[in-house]
């Protein structure tokens, strides 16, 4: 093969180049495709590589490496140059620009259901007086003073029962957070 390159360098021998191309053209194309290049681009890069070999044949030095290594180094460098020239940013297709779903992620939905179930169970386990003030506060939306008036008890007692209920519920759901 080095003889073919010498003939190309010294005599610009087209038949030697044709023979070199038949040997290395398919190999360079296959190399490009293994590196992720599509078939058409790989073919273009193989041609460009072997044209560079034609132009630079006189620069080849056998003592610095094999002919195959030299040709594949040229191919690799041309591929890198192509990648650098390509636009690094590509617009997303129209269908990819849609808004994200408002639905909770599956794991978040499961966690929320577990939390709701646990709170319901904890509310059911509260003493009746604490459950009553929590229900009036959250289900009917009454203030502490309105609850105190309705149940005929001091506001401090309502606040005390709410605080005790919160502590029990908070302690019961600590492991879910």
Secondary structure, DSSP 8 states (H G I E B T S, - for coil): -HHHHHHHHHH--HHHHHHHHHHHHHHHHHHHHHTT--HHHHHHHHHHHHHHHHHHGGG--GGGS-HHHHHHHHHHHHHHHHHHHS-S-----GGGGS----S--HHHHHHHHHHHHHHHHHHHHS-HHHHHHHHHHHTS---HHHHHHHHTS-HHHHHHHHHHHHHHHHHHHGGG-
